[in-house]
């Protein structure tokens, strides 16, 4: 069957051989999140830039730091990580592992391994991310038990997670992108991304490569579940909007009311109660 995927137990983290004309070293950029927010699409778009190196067959998600939540990372491990980033002279390279955002032990380890890396995070309405993430786990054969649900919920507290990253990295190293804005205006958001990476966009570089599907086949959330998630996430989303001034909450219908300072609209629950914290 060949090598395991990087996120699977038993994966061999021995770096691939360096080809003639290549060098290795810490990644120039690392995407840290989030799961089910179009990161594969956006990463592949960045890779179409002629000054970005990518080795064929090397997955965008390196998952290198996953195992170091339970054991120490030593200097040889750092050197091994660097070996996973071969690049041609005059180019940059990186990875995008969405789970890094959800693993609180990764920021200090990545700071040790790649202190100058530019960070990218692609965010999505946390309620919709939850719905997509839960469906993803079910397709992978995971039972919808409390452990899986808790993981899916925790991944939506973006501001809380970014707090830890910004303890270890300067704010200037981090670019926060919004999935919904990337879908609506990929050209402008691609320019922002490339600028953050220190690249100019060539005139012939398109922004339409591999756009995500627009047909949503995931089952809808029950209204009470959606209301509960909105209530859980609202303080974190409000703090995130204060930290990221260009976050467009109107593109997150579940939280658009926060942009105006209004209370969420009340909706009647199936039991007949009417709670002011419930909304459509």
C-alpha positions in Angstrom: 0.0 0.0 0.0 3.0 2.3 0.2 3.7 4.9 2.9 1.1 5.8 5.4 -0.4 9.3 5.3 1.3 11.8 7.6 -1.6 11.8 10.1 -1.7 8.0 10.5 0.1 6.0 13.1 3.2 4.4 11.7 4.1 7.1 9.2 7.8 7.2 8.4 9.0 10.8 9.1 12.4 10.2 7.3 12.6 13.1 4.9 12.8 12.4 1.2 16.1 12.6 -0.6 17.2 16.1 -1.7 17.3 16.4 -5.5 20.0 18.2 -7.4 19.6 22.0 -7.3 17.5 21.8 -4.1 18.2 22.8 -0.5 16.3 22.2 2.7 15.6 24.3 5.8 12.7 25.6 7.9 9.5 26.3 5.9 9.0 29.8 4.7 5.3 29.6 5.5 2.9 27.4 7.5 -0.8 27.2 7.2 -2.2 26.4 10.7 -5.9 26.2 10.2 -8.7 25.6 10.1 -10.1 22.2 9.2 -12.9 22.2 6.6 -12.4 25.8 5.5 -11.0 25.3 2.0 -7.4 25.0 2.9 -6.5 22.4 0.2 -8.0 24.6 -2.5 -6.2 27.7 -1.2 -2.9 25.9 -0.7 -3.0 24.5 -4.3 -3.7 28.0 -5.6 -0.6 29.3 -3.8 1.4 26.5 -5.3 0.7 27.7 -8.9 3.0 30.7 -8.2 6.3 30.1 -10.1 8.3 31.1 -7.0 6.8 28.5 -4.7 8.4 25.0 -4.7 6.3 21.9 -4.2 7.5 18.3 -4.4 5.1 16.1 -6.3 3.4 13.5 -4.1 4.2 15.4 -0.8 1.0 16.0 1.0 0.2 19.6 2.1 -0.4 18.4 5.6 2.8 17.3 7.2 1.4 16.7 10.7 4.9 16.7 12.0 4.2 18.1 15.4 1.2 15.9 16.3 3.2 13.3 18.2 5.0 15.9 20.3 2.0 16.5 22.5 3.0 13.4 24.4 6.8 13.3 24.0 9.6 15.9 23.8 10.9 17.3 20.6 14.6 17.1 20.4 17.1 18.9 18.1 17.3 15.9 15.7 13.5 16.2 15.3 13.9 19.8 14.3 16.5 18.9 11.7 14.2 16.2 10.4 11.3 18.7 10.1 13.5 20.9 8.0 14.3 18.0 5.7 10.6 17.9 4.6 11.0 21.3 2.8 13.2 20.9 -0.2 13.0 23.9 -2.5 14.7 25.2 -5.7 17.0 28.2 -5.4 15.2 31.4 -5.4 11.8 29.9 -4.3 9.9 29.5 -1.0 8.0 26.5 0.3 5.7 25.5 3.1 3.0 23.3 4.4 -0.6 23.7 5.6 -1.8 21.4 8.4 -5.2 22.6 9.6 -5.0 20.6 12.8 -2.1 22.7 14.1 -4.7 25.4 15.1 -6.4 22.9 17.3 -3.3 21.5 19.0 -2.1 23.9 21.8 1.3 22.4 22.1 2.2 23.2 18.5 2.9 27.0 18.6 6.0 26.9 20.9 7.3 23.9 18.9 6.9 25.5 15.6 8.5 28.7 17.0 11.5 26.6 17.8 11.6 24.8 14.4 10.6 27.7 12.1 10.8 31.1 14.0 10.6 33.2 10.9 7.8 31.4 9.2 4.8 33.4 7.8 1.6 31.9 9.2 -1.7 31.6 7.3 -5.1 30.8 8.8 -8.3 30.4 6.8 -11.4 30.7 8.9 -15.0 29.8 8.2 -18.3 30.5 10.0 -17.7 28.3 13.1 -21.2 26.9 13.0 -20.8 25.8 9.4 -17.3 24.6 10.1 -18.8 22.4 12.9 -21.4 21.0 10.6 -18.8 20.2 7.9 -16.3 18.9 10.4 -18.8 16.5 12.0 -19.8 15.2 8.6 -16.1 14.7 7.7 -15.6 12.6 10.8 -18.7 10.5 10.1 -17.5 9.8 6.6 -14.2 8.6 8.1 -16.1 6.1 10.2 -16.1 7.9 13.5 -19.1 7.6 15.7 -21.0 10.7 16.6 -20.1 10.4 20.3 -19.2 13.1 22.9 -15.5 12.9 22.1 -16.0 13.6 18.4 -18.6 16.3 19.1 -16.4 18.0 21.6 -13.5 18.1 19.2 -15.7 19.5 16.5 -17.0 22.2 18.8 -13.5 23.2 20.2 -12.1 23.7 16.7 -14.5 26.7 16.3 -13.1 28.9 19.1 -10.8 30.8 16.8 -9.9 33.7 18.9 -9.0 31.5 21.8 -6.7 29.5 19.7 -5.0 32.5 18.1 -4.3 33.8 21.6 -1.8 31.0 22.1 -0.2 31.5 18.7 0.3 35.2 19.3 2.1 34.4 22.5 4.9 32.9 20.4 4.7 34.7 17.0 4.5 38.3 16.1 1.1 39.5 14.8 2.8 40.6 11.6 3.7 37.0 10.9 0.1 36.0 10.8 -2.5 36.5 8.0 -6.1 35.8 8.8 -8.2 34.9 5.8 -11.9 34.3 5.6 -13.1 31.4 3.5 -16.3 33.1 2.5 -14.4 36.2 1.2 -12.0 33.9 -0.7 -14.9 32.2 -2.5 -16.6 35.6 -3.3 -13.4 37.4 -4.4 -10.5 35.0 -4.9 -8.4 37.4 -6.8 -8.2 40.1 -4.1 -7.7 37.5 -1.3 -5.0 35.8 -3.4 -3.2 39.1 -3.7 -3.3 39.5 0.1 -2.0 36.0 0.6 0.9 36.4 -1.8 1.8 39.8 -0.4 2.0 38.3 3.0 4.4 35.7 1.6 6.6 38.4 0.1 5.5 37.5 -3.5 4.2 39.5 -6.4 1.4 38.0 -8.5 2.4 37.3 -12.1 0.0 38.7 -14.7 -0.8 35.2 -16.0 -1.5 33.7 -12.5 -5.2 32.8 -12.4 -7.3 32.8 -9.2 -9.9 30.2 -10.3 -7.8 27.0 -9.9 -9.8 24.2 -8.2 -12.5 26.4 -6.7 -14.5 24.5 -4.0 -17.9 23.0 -4.9 -20.9 25.3 -4.4 -23.4 22.5 -3.9 -23.9 21.8 -0.2 -24.9 18.2 0.4 -24.4 18.1 4.2 -27.5 17.6 6.3 -28.7 20.8 8.0 -28.4 21.2 11.8 -31.5 21.1 13.9 -32.5 24.6 15.0 -31.9 24.0 18.7 -28.4 22.7 17.9 -27.6 25.7 15.7 -28.9 28.1 18.4 -26.8 26.4 21.0 -23.7 26.7 18.9 -24.3 30.4 18.1 -24.7 31.1 21.8 -21.4 29.2 22.5 -19.4 30.9 19.8 -20.7 34.4 20.0 -18.3 35.8 22.6 -15.3 34.3 20.8 -16.5 35.6 17.4 -17.0 39.1 18.9 -13.4 39.0 20.3 -12.1 37.8 17.0 -13.8 40.6 15.1 -12.2 43.1 17.5 -8.8 41.5 16.8 -9.2 41.2 13.0 -10.8 44.5 11.9 -11.4 43.4 8.3 -13.3 40.2 9.3 -16.6 40.6 7.5 -19.3 39.2 9.8 -22.0 39.8 7.2 -20.5 36.8 5.4 -21.2 34.7 8.5 -25.0 34.8 8.7 -25.0 33.1 12.1 -23.1 36.1 13.5 -24.0 39.0 11.3 -26.0 40.5 14.2 -22.8 41.1 16.0 -21.7 43.6 13.4 -24.6 45.9 14.2 -24.4 45.4 18.0 -28.0 44.1 18.0 -29.3 41.2 20.0 -29.8 38.0 18.0 -33.4 37.6 16.7 -35.6 35.4 18.9 -37.1 32.2 17.5 -39.6 29.9 19.1 -38.2 26.6 20.2 -40.1 23.3 19.5 -41.1 23.2 23.2 -42.8 26.6 22.8 -40.4 28.6 24.9 -39.1 31.8 23.5 -35.5 32.6 24.4 -33.9 36.0 23.6 -30.7 34.2 22.9 -32.1 32.1 20.1 -31.9 33.2 16.5 -32.4 32.0 13.0 
